[in-house]
Amino acid sequence: MVQLTAGNQKQDHKMKQNITLGFQILAVAAALGLAVSASAQSTDATTTASAPTTTGFGQLGSAYSGVAYTYDHVESSSPSEWRGFALDYNRPLSAGLDFNLGYDWRQGQNYVLRLTQQNLDAGLTAFTALDWGKPYLQALAGWEWQEGYGPGADSFAYSVGTGVEFQVAQPFVLTPFVNFLRATKFDQNEVDYGVKTAYRLTREWDLAASVQRDAVRDANDRMGYSLGVDYHF
């Protein structure tokens, strides 16, 4: 989600600091996930027959569709709260390559305006399944619409991202990530960094959640949260 605002050099400097912080958080979270994963594998060494493989309970390499409730808080801004939903579809194309399709809708309102943002994108995720986790690279492209900002508020948008999916327990995966997003018509850049999780309730259903911080150029930072379910087929 990219916001329309006036530019300034202080925000550019702040965004650069947040980008550096984002990669530091990714490195720390990756190291933590690796340590927990290694510990879990050591603990379960005597029950190897019942332990899942690294591809058994993750999101990468799995065919699923999901829906989630989303909430965003924008610092020192009006509207400061945005609520909405997100739809996701993932389909393996081959070993180590997934097709992704996503849509999200959110709305914020203050005493004067009701603003709406929508995003539709599709792309590919390439990953490698290793004993300790699944590092991946992702590229998406699509369109963004904004209502309430004025006429013609829409833009082509794309994103690239990276992360690692760790299976830290038999039904549970943890995925630290960093994404770069750009809306070309709005001339807006954004870096998101955070952690996604998924807990497999049954073979078909999982509970998914995420928390992330968005560093938007020429705009206030934003915290984003989501909670939803995925159906694996």
C-alpha positions in Angstrom: 0.0 0.0 0.0 1.6 3.3 -1.1 0.3 6.7 0.0 0.2 10.0 -1.9 2.1 12.7 -0.1 4.5 15.6 -0.7 8.2 14.7 -0.8 11.0 15.8 1.6 14.6 14.9 2.2 14.2 14.0 5.8 11.7 11.3 4.9 14.2 9.9 2.3 16.9 9.7 5.0 14.4 8.1 7.4 13.5 5.5 4.7 17.1 4.6 4.1 17.5 4.0 7.9 14.4 1.8 7.9 15.7 -0.2 4.9 18.9 -0.9 6.8 17.0 -1.8 9.9 14.7 -4.1 7.9 17.6 -6.1 6.6 19.1 -6.3 10.1 15.8 -7.6 11.5 15.6 -10.2 8.6 19.1 -11.4 9.5 18.4 -11.6 13.2 15.0 -13.4 12.6 16.7 -15.8 10.2 19.4 -16.6 12.7 16.8 -17.2 15.4 14.6 -19.3 13.2 17.6 -21.4 12.1 18.6 -21.9 15.8 15.1 -23.0 16.8 14.8 -25.2 13.8 18.1 -26.9 14.5 17.1 -27.4 18.2 13.8 -28.9 17.2 15.5 -31.3 14.8 17.9 -32.4 17.5 15.1 -32.9 20.0 13.1 -35.0 17.6 16.0 -37.1 16.4 14.7 -40.2 18.2 11.3 -39.9 16.5 12.4 -39.4 12.9 9.8 -41.7 11.6 7.0 -39.4 12.8 8.6 -36.1 12.0 7.5 -34.2 8.9 9.8 -33.3 6.0 10.7 -29.7 5.4 8.0 -29.5 2.7 5.2 -31.0 4.8 3.6 -28.0 6.5 4.9 -24.9 4.9 3.3 -22.4 2.5 6.0 -22.6 -0.2 5.4 -25.4 -2.6 1.8 -25.9 -1.4 -1.4 -25.3 -3.3 -3.7 -23.1 -1.2 -6.1 -20.2 -1.1 -6.6 -17.9 1.9 -8.5 -14.9 3.3 -7.3 -12.6 6.1 -8.5 -9.6 8.0 -6.0 -6.7 7.9 -5.4 -3.7 10.1 -2.9 -0.9 9.5 -1.8 2.0 11.8 -0.2 5.0 10.2 1.9 7.2 12.5 0.9 10.8 12.9 -1.5 10.7 10.0 -5.2 11.1 9.3 -6.8 8.7 8.8 -4.5 6.8 11.1 -6.3 3.4 11.0 -7.0 1.3 8.0 -9.1 -1.9 8.0 -9.7 -4.4 5.2 -9.2 -7.9 3.9 -6.7 -9.8 1.7 -7.2 -12.8 -0.6 -4.3 -15.0 -1.7 -3.8 -17.9 -4.1 -0.7 -20.0 -4.4 0.0 -22.8 -6.9 3.2 -24.8 -7.5 4.3 -24.8 -11.1 7.3 -27.0 -10.7 9.7 -28.0 -8.0 10.9 -24.8 -6.4 8.6 -22.4 -8.3 5.2 -21.1 -7.3 2.6 -18.9 -9.0 1.1 -16.2 -6.7 -2.1 -14.2 -7.1 -3.2 -11.7 -4.5 -5.9 -9.0 -3.9 -6.3 -6.7 -0.9 -8.8 -4.0 -0.1 -8.6 -1.5 2.8 -10.4 1.7 3.9 -9.5 4.5 6.3 -11.8 7.3 7.4 -11.5 10.6 9.3 -14.1 13.3 10.0 -13.9 14.6 6.4 -12.7 11.9 4.0 -13.2 8.2 3.4 -10.2 6.8 1.5 -10.0 3.4 -0.1 -7.1 1.5 -1.6 -7.1 -1.7 -3.6 -4.2 -3.8 -5.0 -4.2 -6.7 -7.4 -1.0 -8.5 -8.3 0.4 -11.7 -9.7 3.9 -13.2 -10.0 6.3 -16.0 -9.2 8.2 -17.2 -6.1 11.4 -19.2 -6.6 12.7 -21.1 -3.6 15.1 -23.8 -2.5 14.1 -26.5 0.0 17.0 -27.1 2.3 17.3 -29.1 5.5 17.1 -25.9 7.6 14.5 -23.9 5.7 13.4 -22.5 2.3 15.1 -19.3 1.2 13.1 -17.6 -1.6 12.9 -14.7 -4.0 9.6 -13.2 -5.2 8.6 -10.9 -8.0 5.0 -9.5 -8.4 3.4 -7.0 -10.7 -0.1 -5.6 -10.9 -2.3 -2.5 -10.4 -3.2 -0.2 -7.5 -6.3 1.9 -7.2 -7.0 4.8 -4.7 -10.3 6.4 -4.2 -10.9 9.6 -2.4 -7.6 11.2 -3.4 -8.9 12.8 -6.6 -9.6 11.7 -10.2 -7.3 9.2 -11.9 -5.7 7.8 -8.8 -4.5 4.5 -10.1 -1.0 3.1 -11.0 0.9 0.2 -12.3 2.8 -1.3 -9.3 5.4 -4.0 -8.8 7.3 -5.6 -5.9 10.4 -7.8 -5.3 11.1 -9.5 -2.1 13.1 -12.1 -0.2 12.9 -14.2 2.9 13.3 -17.6 4.5 10.6 -20.0 5.5 11.6 -22.0 8.6 9.8 -25.0 9.9 10.4 -24.5 13.6 7.9 -27.2 14.7 5.9 -30.0 13.0 2.8 -27.8 12.3 4.4 -24.4 12.5 6.4 -22.2 10.0 8.0 -18.8 10.6 9.0 -16.6 7.7 11.0 -13.3 8.1 10.9 -11.2 4.9 11.8 -7.9 3.3 9.9 -6.5 0.3 10.4 -3.5 -2.0 7.3 -2.0 -3.6 6.9 0.8 -6.2 3.9 2.5 -7.8 5.2 4.1 -10.9 2.5 6.7 -11.6 2.6 7.9 -8.0 6.4 7.9 -8.0 6.3 6.2 -4.6 8.7 3.7 -3.1 8.1 1.5 0.0 10.1 -1.1 1.9 8.2 -3.6 4.1 9.9 -5.9 6.6 8.3 -8.3 9.0 7.5 -11.9 9.9 4.7 -14.2 8.7 3.6 -17.3 10.5 1.3 -20.3 9.7 0.1 -23.0 12.0 -1.4 -26.1 10.4 -4.6 -27.0 12.2 -5.4 -30.0 9.9 -4.0 -31.3 6.7 -6.2 -28.9 4.8 -6.5 -25.8 7.1 -4.0 -23.5 8.7 -4.1 -20.3 10.7 -1.9 -17.6 9.3 -0.8 -14.2 10.8 1.7 -11.5 10.0 3.2 -8.3 11.4 5.2 -5.9 9.4 6.6 -2.3 9.3 6.3 -0.3 6.1 8.8 2.5 5.4 7.2 4.7 2.8 9.2 7.4 1.0 7.8 10.9 1.7 5.2 9.5 4.2 4.8 8.4 7.7 5.8 4.8 8.6 3.0 2.2 9.0 2.5 -0.9 11.1 0.5 -3.7 9.4 -1.2 -6.8 11.0 -3.1 -9.6 9.5 -5.0 -12.7 10.7 -6.6 -15.3 8.5 -7.0 -18.9 7.4 -5.7 -20.9 4.4 -7.2 -23.9 2.7 -4.6 -26.4 1.2 -5.9 -28.5 -1.7 
